[in-house]
C-alpha cells in the first residue's frame, strides 16, 4: 500500500513510472534545489496512476530502468572514469587508451591511478593506494563520503555526459547516483560480482546503470535474466601478448632449485596481511620435505615488496631459498612448477600459461560467521573454476584460520603427481579458450561509443 500511495503522489520509484518517463528522485531533488534546468516530460501530461495489477506486472518484468538524459549540452564530449583499486586502474587504462586512440578530442577525466593517467586520462584525484576487500572499516567509509562530496562538486562544475564506473560497487554506487542525478549516462566496466554474493544488489544496479560490460563469459546471461543490459567484452588481461623476450630474461635471474614454487600474495594491503604469513609457512614446510625447493614471491609494487619484508620479519624471518620480484607475475608464472595464489585476477595470469595452482583466501572468522556464510552464493571462488563451471584447481577459501596444513597438502599432492599437474594444465587450456577472439579494450570502447551515440545524440557531432 505504501508503494501505491507514493506512486499516486507522483514521486515513486516503481518501474512503471520510470517506463512512462518520470524523473528519477535524484533529478527531481536537483531541480528543486536549482541545480538543473527543468525539461518537459511529455509522458507525464494526462498521466493516470497505475493500478495494482500494473504495478505487479512492472516489477515482475524486471526490465532495465530507463533514465532521462540531458541532451542539451554543448561543447566537447566528456567522460568520467572512477576506479578505486589497482586492478580497476589496470582494467580502465586499456579502455581509456583505446578511446583516446579512436578520438583524441574525447575529454576523459578520472578518479584513478597511474595507469589511467599514462593512458591519457586527466586524473582529478589519485585513488587505489589503500584498497580494501570485504566490509570496509569506519575510516574507509568516512573517507569515501568525503570523496563523494568532492566528486559531486566536480560533476556540478564539469557536467560529464558519461560516467564509466570501474569495479568496486560499494565505492562506485554512490557516485553513480550523483552522476545520474546530474543527467549523465552510466556504464559499468567490470560487472559487480552479484552472482557470487549479495544478489539482492541487482535492484540497485538496475536503477544506476545503462549498460554493464562483463569480463567473464557467464556473466551476461545472469544479468540479462535480471533485467540488466550486459555484454561480454573479454578480459583486459588477455588483450596483450606475453612479452616472451622480457619473461625469458627475467627467469634467468631467478633462483635455482627444484621444485619451483611461485607465491602471489595479492595487491590489497588487507589481503596481503591476512594471507602472506600462511604462504610463508607453507613454503617453509614444503622446503622441509623438499630441501632443494626454491620460491619467488611476486609483489605488485615496491611498496608491497617492503610490506612483505616487514611481515616476514614479524613471522620468523625471510625463508632461505625465497626471492621477491616486483611486477613479475608473468615471469614468476613461467618459472614455477606450481603457484600458490591469493584469489583474484592474478589467477587468470597463471591460467593463461596453464600452470598448476592452489588458490587461497583468508577471511575474518567472525565476519564470515555472522555475515559471509549467509550471503555467499557462488559454488566457487577461483576465477578459473567459475569460468569452467566446475572445480579444476583446488581452492582453500574462504579460510577462517591461519593453519597452512591444507595448503601444504594440496601443494605437495600436485608437486608429487605429474599426471595431476598435466590434467590441470589441460583443463586450464580448455577454460582459457573461452576468451579467444575477444579484445576487452575494443569491446568496451565499442560499447561506450554506442552509449554516447544512443544517449547523447546531440554530442556526437558537437566536436
N, C-alpha and C positions, 0 to 999 in steps of 0.2 A: 504493500500500500504506500510506503514511503517513496519508493521509486516512481509510482504512478503520480503521486502528488507533485513531486519535483518536475516530472515531465510536463504536467499540466501548467506549472508555473513558468515553463519556457526555458529553464536553465539546466535541465537534467542531462546526464551523460549517457543515456541509453543509445544503443546502436541505431535505432530508427531515427532519432533526432539528428545524429550525425549524417545518416544517409540522406536526410532531407536538406542538408546544407546548413544546419545550425552551427553557430560559433562554438568553438571549444571554450571551456570555462576560463582557461588561462587567457585566451584572446579577449574575451569579454571583460575580464578584470583589467587587462591592459588598457582597453579603450576607455573604461570608466575612469582610469587614472590619467587619461590624456596621452598615453604612450603610443597610440597608434591611430591611424586615420580610419574612421568608420567607412565600411563599404557596404553597399546594399546586398542583401541576401535574398534574392527573388523567391526562393523556395519557401521563405517564411510568410510571405503575404498570403493571407487566407488559410494559414495552416490550422488544422484541427488536431487536438491532442489524440494520440493513438489509443486504441482500445487495448485491453489486457491481452487479447489474442495477438495483436500486432506486436506488443512488447515481447511476449514469449517467443514469437517467430523470429524477431530481430535478434534476440540473444542466442537463440538456437542456431541461427545461420552462421554465427561466428565469422562474419566477413570482416576483411580489413577495414580499419576506420578511416574514411576519407577526411582530409584535412584541408581547411580553407587557406590557400597560399596567397601570398602577396605578389601579384604580377605587375605592380605599379612601379617597381624600382627601375632606376636607370643607372647607367654607368657600367664599369667592368664587372663581370661576374666574379663573385667572391664566395669561397668555400672555407668553412671552418672544420678542421680535424681536431678531435680531442682523444688523447691516449695517455694512460696513467701507469703503464707497466713497460719494462724493457721489451717484452715480446710484442706489445701493441705498437711501440715505436718502430720495431723491425717490420711488422706487417704493413703499417701505414706508409713507411718510407718507399717501398717498391711501387705502391699505387700512386703516391704523390709524384714520384719520378716519371711514371708513365703519363699521368695527366699533364704535367709540365712539358713533356716531350711533344705531346699532341697539340697543346695550346699554350705557348709561352706567356700569353697575355692573361691567362687564368690566375687570379689572385688567390693564394692559399695561405691562410693563417693557421696557427696550431697552438694548442697546449700540448706539448710533446717533448721529444728528446733530440739528441744529436743527429741520429739517422734521418729523422724527418727534416731537420734543418739542412743537412747536406743534400737531401733530395730536392730541395727547392722551396720548402715552406718557410714562411716568416714566423718564427716561434715567439709567441707573446709571452709565455711563461714556460720554464723548464719543468718537466714532470718525470715521474718514474724512478726517482733516486731511492725511494724507500717504500716500494710497493709491498702490499700485503696480500695474502690469500686467506680466504675464510672470513670469519667475523672480525671486523676492524675494532680497535680499541677506541676509547672516548677521544683521545688526542687526534687520531686519524679522522674521526667523524667531524670534529670541530675544524680541522684543517680543510677538509673538503667543503664544509659550509662556507668558509672564507673564500675558497677558490670559486665556489658557485656565485658568490656575490660579485667577485671581480669579473667572472665570465659574463654575468648579466649586464654589468656596466659596459663592458666591451661590446656586447651584442647590440645594446641600445645605440651605441655610437657608430658601429660599423655595419650593422644590418646584413650579415651574410645571407645569401639566398639558399645555401645548402649546408647542413651540418652532417659530417661523417663521424659517427661515434664508434671508436675502435675498442672492441672488447670491454672489459671492466664495467659490467652493467650497473653495479652499485654506485660507482662514481659517475657514470655517464647518464643514467636515467634522469637525475635532477637537471642536468644540463640540457638534455633533450626536451624536457618540459619547458625550460627557459627559451630555447631557440624556436621551438614550435609555437610558443605563445607570441613570439615576435615575427611570425609568418614564414619561418624557414622550413624547407623540406628536411627530412631526416632519413639518413641511410645508416644502417648498422653494418660495419665491416668487422667480421668475426661474430658469428652467432652466439648469443649468450647460451651457456650450457644448461638450458632449462630441461632438456631431455635427461640430464643427469641428476639434477636436484632442483627443488623449488619450482615445479612445473606450473604452479598457480600464477607465477610471474608473467606468463604469456599474456594475460589480460592487460597488464600494464604495457607490455611491448606492443600490443595491437594499437593502443592509444598513442604511442610515442614514436612509431616508425612508419615510413612509407615502403621500405624495402630492406630485407636482411640478406647480406651477402655471406654465404656459408663457405667454410674452408674444408668441411668434411662431407663426403658423398651421401651419407644417410640423412643429413640434417634437413634438406628442403622438404622432404616428404613429411617429416614430423611437424614442421612449422606450417606448411600449407594445410595440413589436416586441422590445424587450429586457427585458421583464418589469417595467417601472416604471410604476406608475399615474400618468397625466399628463392634464392638462386645459388647453386653450387658453382663457385668460380675457380676452385682449386686452392692449393696451399702455397703462400708466398715462398716458403722454404724451398719448394721444389721448382721454383721459376728459373733458377740459375744452375748451370752445370757445375759439378765439383771441379775445383782448381787442382788437377792431378799433380802438376809440377810442384805447386806450393805444398801440397799434402806430403808428397814423397820427400821433399827437402826437410820438412818438419819431423817426419818419422825418423829420419836418420839421426836426429839429435835426442831421441827418446831413450830411456834406459834399456839395457839388455836384460833378459830374463825369460823364464817360462814357468807357468802360464802368464800371459799378459792381461792385466785387468785395468779397465778404464772406469773411473768414477765420475759421474756427472751430478753434482750436488744441487743444481738449480741456480736461479738468479735472484730470487726474492730473499731479503735478509731473514725473514721468519722461517722459511723452509730450509735455508742453509743451517741455521741454528738448530732446528729440530732434527734434521736428518744426517748432517755430516758426522756427528760423533758416532752414530751407529755404523756409518760407512767406514770410518777409520778402524773401528774394532773388527768389522767384517774382514778387512784386508789383513789385519794382524793375525786373525785366526786362519785365514787362507794360507798365509805365509808359514804358520806353524805346521800345517800339513804339507805345504809345498814350499820348502825353503828357498827355492830359486825364483819364486814369483816376483813380478815387477808390477808397478802401478803408476798410472798417470791420472792426475785429477785435472779436469777441465774447468777452469774458472772463467766466468764470462767477462770480468773486468779486473783491473789491477786492484780496485777496492775489494772485490770479492776474494782475490788471492790473499790480501792482507788479513781479511776476516778468517779465512780458512786456517792460516798460520796461527792466529790467536786461539781459535777453537782447539786446534791440535795441542797447543801448549797447555790448555786447560784440561785436556783429556789424555795425558800421558806422553805428550811429545809427538813429533813428526816421525812416522814409522820408517824404518830402513827399507830401501827399495822403492820408495814412493817419491814421485816428482809432481810438479804442478805446472801447467801451461795456461796462458791467457788467450782467449778467443781461438782455442784449438780443438773444438768439438769434432770437426771432421777428421783432423789428423789423428786425434786420440782414438776415434772410432776405427779408422783404417788400421792403426797399430795393434789394437787389442784382440784378444781371443774372446773376451766376454766383457760386457759393460754392465755396471750397476748404476741405475739411473733413477733419479727422483722424477716422479710422474709429471709430464708436461710436454711442451712442444719438442724438447730435446729427444724424446723417444722416436720422433719421426726422423731426426738427424741420424740416429742409429739404424732405424729401419730401412732407410733408403740405401744403406750399404749392406743390408741383410746380415747384420751382426747379431749374434745371440745376446740376450739381455735379461736382467732381473729388474723389475720395476718396483719401487717402494714409495711410500708416502706416509709420514708420521703425522698424526693429528693429536690435538689435546684430548685426553681421555674423558674429561668431564664435559667438555663442549660436545664431543661426539655422543656421549651417553644421553645428554639432555636434549640435544637438537639433531646432530648429524645423522644418527641411525634412523630417525623418523622421516627425514626429508630427502636422503639419497635414494634415487630411484634406478640408476643405471646398474646393469649387471656387471659391468667392467669399468675400470678407471683408466687403464693404459690406452693411449690412442691407437696403437696397432690392434689391440683387441676390439676396441669399439668399431674401427673401420672393417675389420674382418668379420665382426658379428659373433665371434667366439674367442675363447682364450687360446692364443697361440704363444704368448710369452707369460712367464709367471709374474704375478703381481702380488706384492705383500702390502696391501693397502685396503682400507685405511688401517694404519698400525697405531695402536694406542700406548705402546711402551717402547723402551729403548733396547730391548733384548735383540741382539743381532743373530741369534741362532737360526731362525727361519731363513734369513737372507743367506747365511753361510751354507745352509743345507741345499738351497736351490742353486747357489753358485757352484758348489762342489759337484752337484749332480750333473750340471752342464759341462763343467771342466773335465770331468771323468768320463763322459759319454760322447764320443764323436758322432754317433748316429743321432743322438738327440739334438746336437748342435746343427747337424746337416738338415734335419727335418724342420727346425725352427727357421733356418735360412731360407728354405724353400717356401715355407708359409709366409714369411715376410716379403719375399719377392712377389708372390701372388697378390698379397694385400696391396703393395705399393703400385701395382699395375692399374688400380682403380683411379689413380691420379694422372695417368698418362693422357696426353693430348690436351691438358689444361694449363693455362697460364693465369695465375691469380691476378697479376698486375693488369693483364689485358682484360680479363673478365670483369674485374672490379671497375676498371676505368670505363669499359663499355656501359656497365650498369649505371655508374654515376653520371656519365654524359646523357644517357637515356632519361634519367631522372630530371636532369636540367632541362632537357627538351620537353618532357611531359608536363613538368610542374612549374617551369619558369619560361614559358614561350616568349615572353617579352624581352628576356635577357639574351636569348640565343643570338640575336643579331645586334645586340647593344654594343658589342665591341667591334 
